[in-house]
Amino acid sequence: MSSQLKVSASAPGEATIILVGKALHYGDVLTISFPQFSSISSQKVIQQSVVGDDLLLIIDADSLGDILEPDSPYQIKVPELEITSTVIWPEIVGKRGASTGVINTTKASSPSKVKTPIIEEEQPASLSFETEPQTSSLPSSLIEDTHGEQKTDYFTQIQNKDDKEEDAPLVSEPSKRHQSSVPIILLSILGVCLLLAGGAIAYIKFSKPHSEPTKEQIVKKEEPKKELPKAAETKPPAPVQPPKAEPSFAENLQKMSVPEVIDKAPNTVMITQEGKRRLEAKQFDDGILLLENAAAKGDTLAMLKLGLLYSPVDFKTGGAIPSPDMREAARYLQKAEEGGLKDATAPRAALKDWLIKKADEGDDMARLTLKDFWK
């Protein structure tokens, strides 16, 4: 991470960009951009502050949480200061909070197990039927003394009591019947609850659960797809076009004057070729001057060409040379042969034969030429 730029989380939905040693730029109009993401526009600085020599820039990072993952490296750029650095993006607490669905950037945990509701069985209230201990209704005096009138009175009391009981209304029988039906109703309700609970457990166990989507799942579905850096598209290589033929140096020489050709030609061979070309183009004066310059510089081909032009052997009128010159022809052919050009041997021999013939006829110039150039 570069020491010039750091990033940290501040208030919910905000991030603080720290520019180390840039406190002098406090008050400047600055923006923050993310070169890796074309979808993220430049972020305006909503607040500036200075701590020591550092300049703190606060930006609204609430919307960046949908794209930038915490603890991941990203490039941050301050275009106005030409600062670009790679930082570790912190975890930004969104302003929206849990109610609006904060994007969960961590790995999805395994779905929680569906808790089966446990139905507590209500135990029916125990019904106690208390029976009064059967005690003897006989008075002790009557039990002890069973003779005489007292005995008669006892039985008289019993008879009266039975008569009263027969005359009394039957109130206790319905209440007893109601009390006996209560446990049956409770048991029926308990059985129905057990059946429902068993059916629910069997349904959950043997059928695929169709749980309603949680808020986190809904938020994940609505989460926009993050744009990954587009890889550079590799295009098939274009067919190699043959390079356009640039004008050769020889073609450039054609447009130059004789002094320019002599000055700019890289060697005597180019001068000789340009001289021959101008002779063919009927530029006789230029051609002769160029060949003479090349011959003076030691070019044997130029010497041979000049020797043939001056030679009286097979001389043709109307060419570059108005009339033949046996001495010039002998001189150029001799230099060409001495320079190692074998092509000059035959023309020089033909010139010698011609001079010998003319010398026999009494031509003094021919005899002097033979003496000067053939020993």
Long-range contacts (C-beta under 8 A, 24 or more apart in sequence): 1-85, 1-86, 1-87, 1-88, 2-85, 2-86, 2-87, 4-83, 4-85, 5-76, 5-78, 5-83, 5-85, 5-87, 6-87, 7-76, 7-87, 7-88, 7-89, 7-90, 8-90, 9-61, 9-90, 9-91, 9-92, 9-93, 10-58, 12-62, 12-92, 12-93, 12-94, 12-95, 12-97, 13-60, 13-61, 13-62, 13-92, 13-93, 13-94, 13-95, 14-46, 14-58, 14-59, 14-60, 14-61, 14-62, 14-92, 15-58, 15-59, 15-61, 15-64, 15-90, 15-92, 16-56, 16-57, 16-58, 17-45, 17-56, 17-57, 17-58, 17-59, 17-76, 17-78, 18-54, 18-55, 18-56, 18-57, 19-54, 19-55, 19-56, 19-57, 19-78, 19-81, 19-83, 20-53, 20-54, 21-53, 21-54, 22-53, 22-54, 22-55, 22-81, 22-83, 23-50, 23-52, 23-53, 23-54, 23-55, 25-55, 25-81, 26-50, 26-55, 28-80, 29-80, 30-57, 30-78, 30-80, 30-81, 31-78, 31-79, 31-80, 32-57, 32-59, 32-76, 32-77, 32-78, 33-76, 33-77, 33-79, 34-68, 34-74, 34-75, 34-76, 34-77, 35-75, 35-77, 35-84, 36-74, 36-75, 36-229, 37-67, 37-227, 37-229, 38-227, 39-67, 39-227, 40-64, 40-67, 42-79, 61-92, 62-92, 62-94, 62-95, 62-96, 64-92, 65-92, 65-94, 65-102, 65-103, 65-105, 66-103, 66-223, 66-224, 66-226, 67-226, 67-227, 69-105, 70-105, 98-215, 101-215, 101-216, 101-218, 101-219, 101-222, 102-219, 103-219, 103-220, 103-223, 104-216, 104-219, 104-220, 108-220, 111-211, 114-204, 114-209, 114-211, 116-200, 116-201, 116-204, 117-200, 119-193, 119-194, 119-197, 121-190, 121-193, 121-194, 122-186, 122-190, 124-182, 124-183, 124-186, 124-187, 124-190, 125-186, 127-179, 127-182, 127-183, 250-274, 258-286, 258-289, 258-290, 261-290, 262-290, 262-293, 268-294, 268-297, 268-298, 268-299, 268-302, 269-294, 269-299, 269-301, 271-297, 271-299, 271-302, 272-299, 272-301, 272-302, 272-305, 275-302, 275-305, 276-305, 279-320, 284-319, 284-320, 287-320, 288-320, 288-321, 295-332, 295-335, 298-339, 300-335, 300-336, 300-339, 300-340, 300-341, 300-344, 301-336, 301-341, 303-332, 303-333, 303-335, 303-336, 303-339, 303-341, 303-344, 304-332, 304-333, 304-336, 304-341, 304-343, 304-344, 304-347, 306-332, 307-331, 307-332, 307-333, 307-336, 307-344, 307-347, 307-348, 307-351, 308-347, 311-347, 311-350, 311-351, 312-351, 312-354, 313-347, 313-350, 313-351, 313-354, 326-351, 326-354, 326-355, 326-365, 326-366, 326-369, 327-365, 327-369, 327-372, 327-373, 330-355, 330-369, 330-372, 330-373, 331-373, 334-373
